[in-house]
Amino acid sequence: MYIKTIISCCFILGCLLEVKAQNLYFSQFHQTPLLTNPAMVGTETSIKGGFFYKNQAVGGGQAFTTPLLYGFYPLIRKKDNKHWAGIGVQILSDNAGIGGLMRTTGGSVAFAYNFDLPQSQKITLGLQGGFYSRNIFLDKLNTGSQWNDIRRTFDGTLPNNLNTLNPNVNLPMVDAGIMWQMLDTNGIQRAYVGVSGKQLNQPNDAFTDINNKIPISLVFIAGAQVFNNQQISIFPNIRHIQQGSIRQTNVGSAFRYYLNPENQRNFIAFNGWYSLQNAFVAGVELYHKDYFFNFSYDFSSTRPQNLGTSNGSAEIGIGYRKYIGKKRKKDTPPPKKDSIIVPNDILDVSVCIPEDSTLNYALTGEEFDLFKRSVLFSYNSYLLDEGTKAFLDKIASTLIAKPEVMIEISGHTCTLGKENLFTSKARAVMVYNYLIRKGIDKKRLVPRGWYDKKPIANNQTEAGRVRNRRVEFRIVAPK
């Protein structure tokens, strides 16, 4: 009986260690912000809600399962359309152990605040609080007191004498994170770096009187777009998790095919990651206007002794989204094609004034530098956003203060697009119309469209094309 008791205790200990092997990190970490970094909630520009499910095989026909419900809501300030913060919520049930021995259920809420930086960059701080209940089902455990010598098996009708174990543990959780990101002119993320601390309060998860604090987890993520030709993009990324002496690192990339080059929020992506702990993850994503779908499979060659990478793990998700990011106010109606005409009475004034002209001396150095700056536009767009209008207000103020100054407004495009001449003229005329509404005499303004004939950067790269989608200003004088 003594040997049987030892065997049964070892069995119980093994079960408890086995259930702790299941972790709450998903391979598709970009789809589960609240499990990765709460600051990621502030980067979401869509109302988003979905269901995620993970099935992790552990051998012997057994599997750990984790269903998860989540939702995100970006906070947009009405007066200036600024995306200043975001909130997120998740509810999950993690079922681990042989025969569902242990279950962790609960939820968390996250809040993230954005700080705007120059050149379309942001710093986001996130804080998250959660509460989870972990239950161990003692009736699924067998001990030596239930051993039947005659039948040579365990008798489940007999007591297992495990009354000293606490079958329920409450786990309050506190997480925090920070992220830096760079956006393009459409507000789409092009690079990011983030770090977060998980279980900062180190709750005790022991089922006995032992004090067993959960170690703090540090999660590092980073990614950057290295190629984009408007149809295809490549976005390498990395995630590293450090929890005490154990670690897990996934390195890979997303390969995206855009369903509509004019709207890079809709795409099909093929993802691949290699785990330095001997595993390969392959996945696919579909993002449509109103819904999204994602699936991945973890092909693990071995079962590492770390954060629970298994011999095979499948993840599937589906959800709904509605983009409500920075909306451009259409207070100026888009010009029609037949309205993009340079007024005849000012066609003869486009003579560029050299920088040493006496006319330029009417401007201060700061004022002259103002006209050297460009206005950038999104792909195939000629609408003015709030940042552009703020800059044009400075141009208008300078022109009002210097009534002798005349300018040419030159619209340009990149090489993509089918109607670049129209788009370049539309960009120039939209700026022209805005300045007239600000009180500038139309005879002092010369709108012109040059389509893609005067690039200032390489049109073979996305960074170059962004710079080429612009309106420039030149000081001119009558002939």
N, C-alpha and C positions, 0 to 999 in steps of 0.2 A: 504494500500500500504506500510505503514511503517513496519508492521509486516512481510509482504512478502519480503521486502528488507532485513530485519534481517535474515529471514530464508534462503534467497539465499546466503547471505554473509557467514552464518554458513556452508552452503553446500559447497561453494568454499573453505573455510578454511579446512573443513573436507577432501575434495579431495586432497588439497595440502599436508595435513598431511599424508593421505593415500599413496600417491605416494612416500613420503619420507620413508615409512616403508620398501620398497623394498631395499635390500642391495646387494652389489656386492661380497658377500662371498659365495662360493660354499661349500657344505658339503664335497665333495671330494677335500679337500684343497691341497692334495699332487699332484693333477692333474692340479692345477691352480697356479703355482708359482708366476706369476706377480700380482695376487690378494691376495697373502698370504705373501710372503717374497721375494724380488728381489734377495737375496743371493742364493735362491734355483736354480737360473739359472746356477750358477757355479757348481752345483752338478750333472748336466746332462752330461752323457758321450755318448749320442746318438744324432744324428741329428733327430729332432722330430718336426712333424707338425700335427695339428689336428683341429677338430671342436667339440665344446662343446655346449650343449643346456640345459637351465634350464627353467622349467615351474613350477611356484609357485602359487597354488590355493589360492584365498583370499575370497572365498565365493560368493554367488549370481551368480554363473556361470562365474565369472571373474577370470582372471589369469594374473600374471606378467610373462613376458618371457624375456630371455636373451640368444641370440645366440652369440657365441664367437669363433673367429679364432685365433690360436696362433702358434708360431714356436720357436724352440731353436736350437742353434748351439754351440757346445763346441769348444774351441780354444785349439789345441794341438800343442806344439812346436816341430818342426821336428827334431831338433838336438838331443833332449834327450827324445822325446815322452812324455813330461810333459804336463798334463792337467792344464794349468795355468789360464784359464778364460772361460767365457761363455757369450753369448748374447741371448736375448730373445725379442720377439715382440708379441703384441696382439692387436686385433681390436674387439670391441664389440658394441652391441646395446641393451640397457636396456629399455624395454617397460613396464611402470608402470602406475598405476591408472586405474580407471574404464573406459573401452572403449578405452584404450591406451591414457589416458589424457596427460602423460608426457613421453618423450623419451630422453635417454642419449646416445649419440654416440661418439665414439672417439677411441683413441688407446694410447699405451705407449711402450717405449723401455727400456730395462734393461741391465745393464752390471754388471758382478760379477767377482771378482778377488780372486784366491785361494792362500793361504799361507800354504805350507807343514809343518807339525809338525812330530816329531818322532812317531814311532809305528803306521804308516798308519793312521794318523790323519790329519785333515785339518781345517783351519779357512777360511771362505769365507765372503768377504764384498761385498754387492750389493747396487747399486744406480739405481733409476728408475725415468724417467720423462715421463709425459703424458699430453695429451690435450683432453678435452671432451667438448661437446656442449650439454647443456640441454635445451630442448624445451617443452613448455607447449602449448597445442592446445586450445586456448581460444574459438574457435568456438564449442568446445564440452561441454562448460559450459553454464548453464542456470541461469539467474538472475531474480529478481522481475520485471524488466522492460520488460521481455518476457512473463509474466503471463497473461493468457487469462481467465478473470472471467467467461465468458459465457461458454467456453468449459471446464473450470476447469483443464487446463493443460498449459504447456509452449509452446510458439509459436517460433520455431527456425528461422522463417523468420524475426523476430524483432531483433534489435541490443541489445546486452547484456551489453553495456556501461562499458566494462572492459578495456577501452583504457589506463588506468593508469598502468596496469600491463605490465611488460617487458616479452614478450613471449620467449626470448632467453637469456641464461646465459652461458658464457664461463668459463670453469673450468680447469685451469692448475694444474697439480698434481705433487708433488715431494715425493717420498718414498725412504726409506733406510732400510737396514737390515744387520744382521750378523748371521752366522751359524757356529757351530762346528759339525764335523762329524767324525766317525770312519769307516774305510773300512776294508774288509777282503782281503785275498791275491789275489782275483780276481778283486779287485777294486769295489766291491758291498757294498753299504751302510749297516752298521749293527747297527749304533746308531747315533742320531743327536739331537741337541738342537739349537733353533733359536729364535730370537726376531726381530721384525720390527716395524717401525713407518710409518703409512700411512697418507697421506694428511698433510705432515709436514708444508707446506706453508699455510694451512688453507684458501682455496679460499672461496669467498662469493658466496653462491648459492641461494640468495634471488631473487624472481621475482619482488620485489618491491624495494623502496628506503631504506628499512631496511638493516642494516649490519648484515648478518647472516653467520658467519664463520663456516665452517665445522669443528667439533672437530677432533683433532688428534686421530687416532686409534692405539693402541698398540696390536700387535698380537704375541703371544707366542706359539711355537710348540715344541714338543719333542717326541721321540720314540726310542725304542731299541728292538732288536731281543732277545727273551728270550729262544727260542728253535729252533733247526735246526738239523734234522737227514738226510739231503741231499734230502729228498723226501717231507717233510712237515716242515714249519716254522711258528712261531707265533711272531707277531710284534705289541705289544701294542703301542698306540700313543695318544697324547692329543693336542688339540688346544684351546687356550683361547684368546678371543677378549675383549679389554677394550676400550670403546669410551665414554669419559666423565663419567657419572654415570651409564651408561648401560653396560652390559657385557653378554658374551655368552661363554659357556664352553662345549666342546664335548670331551668325553673320550671313547676310544674303542680299537679295535685291528683288524689287518689284519691276516687272516689265509691262507697261501699260499701252493699250491700243485704244485711242480715243474714237468713240462712235461719231462724234461731231467735233472737228478741229476748232470750231468757234466756241464750243462749250466743253472745257476740259474737266468738268465735274461728272461727265458721263463717260464711262470707259469699261473695258474688260482688262483685268490684270492677271498675269501669271507670276506667282511668287515662289521663290525658292530660298531656303535657309539651310545652312550647315551648322550643326551644333558641335562645338569642340568636345562634347562628351559623347561622341560617336552616334550621331543621329542626323538624318536628313529630312527636311520638311518641304513638301510640295503643296501648293495651294492655288486656287483660282477665285477671282472676285468679279462680280458684275454690278456696276453702279449705273442705274437708269435714272430718269428724271425723278421718279417718286419712290422707287424701291431699290433694294440692294440684296445681294446674295453672296455668301462666301463659304468656301469649303477648303479644308486642308487635311493632310494625313502625315503623321509622323512615322517615318520608317526608321525605327531604332534597331541597331544591330545588337546592342547589349542593353542591360538595365543598369545604368550607372548608380552609384551610391550617393546621389546628390538630390536635387530638387524634384525628383519624381519622374524623370524622363523614362518612359516605359518601353516595352517591346512593340508597341503600336498604339497610336492615338489618333482618333478622328475628331475633327471639329467642324461643325456646320452652323451657319447662322443665316437669318433672314430678317428683314426689317423694312421700315418705311421712313422716308425723310422728306423734308420740305425746306428748301433753301430760303433763308430770310436774312442773309448776310447784309453787307452794306448796300442798301438800295440806292440807286442813282435817281435823284429827283428829276423828272422830265418836265421842268418848268419851261424849257425852251423846246418847242416841237421840232422833231428831227426834220431837216430840210428835205424836200422832194428833189428828185433828180433834175427836173427842169428849173429848179430854183437856185441851183448851184451855178450862178453866173456872176463873174466879176463885173461890178458896175462900170459902164462905159466911160463915165466922167472921171474915173481915176486910173484908167489903164495906162496913162502916159506919165506916171510919177515914180516909176520903179527904178530910180537911179541910186545905187548904193553909195552912201557917203563914207569915205575912208575915215579911219579912226582919228586921224590928226586934223580933221575938218574943224573949222571954227564953230560949225553948228553943234558938234559934239561937245564943245566946251561949255555949252549951256547945261550940260548934265554933270552931276558929280560922279566920281568914280563908282560909288555904290549904285547910283541910278543907271549908269551905263552898263554895269555888270548885270543888272536886272534884265536888260534886253538880250543879254547873251544866253540866258537860261531858256530851256525848252519845256514845253508842255507835253507829257506822255499820255498815250491812249491805249486802251485794251485792244486786242486783236479785232479788226474789222469794225471798230466802234468809233463814233465821233461825238458821243455825249460827254458833257462836262461833269466831273464829279466835284464833291465839295472842296477837296484839296486844290483842284485846278481853279475853281472859282475864287478861292482865297488868294491865290497867286495873281490871277487876272485883276483882282481888286487893287493890288499893288501897282500893276501896270497902268490901270486906269488913273489912279491917284497921281502917278508920275506924269502922265500925259496931260492931266488937268493942270498940274503945276507948271508944265513946260509946253505952252500952246504952240510953239514954233516947231516942235518935233513931230515928224510923220514917220509911220512904220509900215513895213510890209509884213504881212502875216502869211507865212509859208507852211502849207500842209504837206506832210510826207507819210509814206507807208513803208512797210517791209515788202518783201517779194511775194509773200503768200497772199491769197485772196484773188477773186475774179474781177472785182470792180475797183481797183486801186485808184484810178483817176478820180472817180466819183468820191471815194472815201477821203482822199487827200483834200479835195476841194471842200467837202462837207466839214472836215476838221477846221479848215481855215475860216469858213463862213460862220461856223458856230462860235468861234472866238471873236470874229468880226462883229456878229450880232450882239454878243454879250457886252463888248466894249461900248457899242453904240447905246445900249440900254443904260450904261453907266455914265452917259453924258458926253461921250467922245464924238466929235463931228466925223461923219463917215468919210469926208473928203481927206481926212488925215490917215485913213486906214486902207491898205491895199491887200485884199485876200487873194492868195494864189495857191493852186494845187500842183504839186510836182510828182505825184504818185510815188513810184519807187526808184526814180532816176537819180536821186541825190542822197544815197545812204551815207551815214557817218560811222557805221559799224558793220561787222561781218553778218550778212544775212543767212549764213549757214549755221549759226548758233542761235539759241533762244535769247541769250543775253544780248546779242547784237540786234536781233529783230525787235526786242523791247525798246531799245534806244532809237531805232529807226521809225517807230510809230509815234510821230511827234508833230508839233507845231513850233516853228522858230520865228523869231522876230529880227528884222533888220531896219535900221534907221535909213530913211530915204528922203529925197528932196525933189521938188518938181523939176522937170527938164527946162 
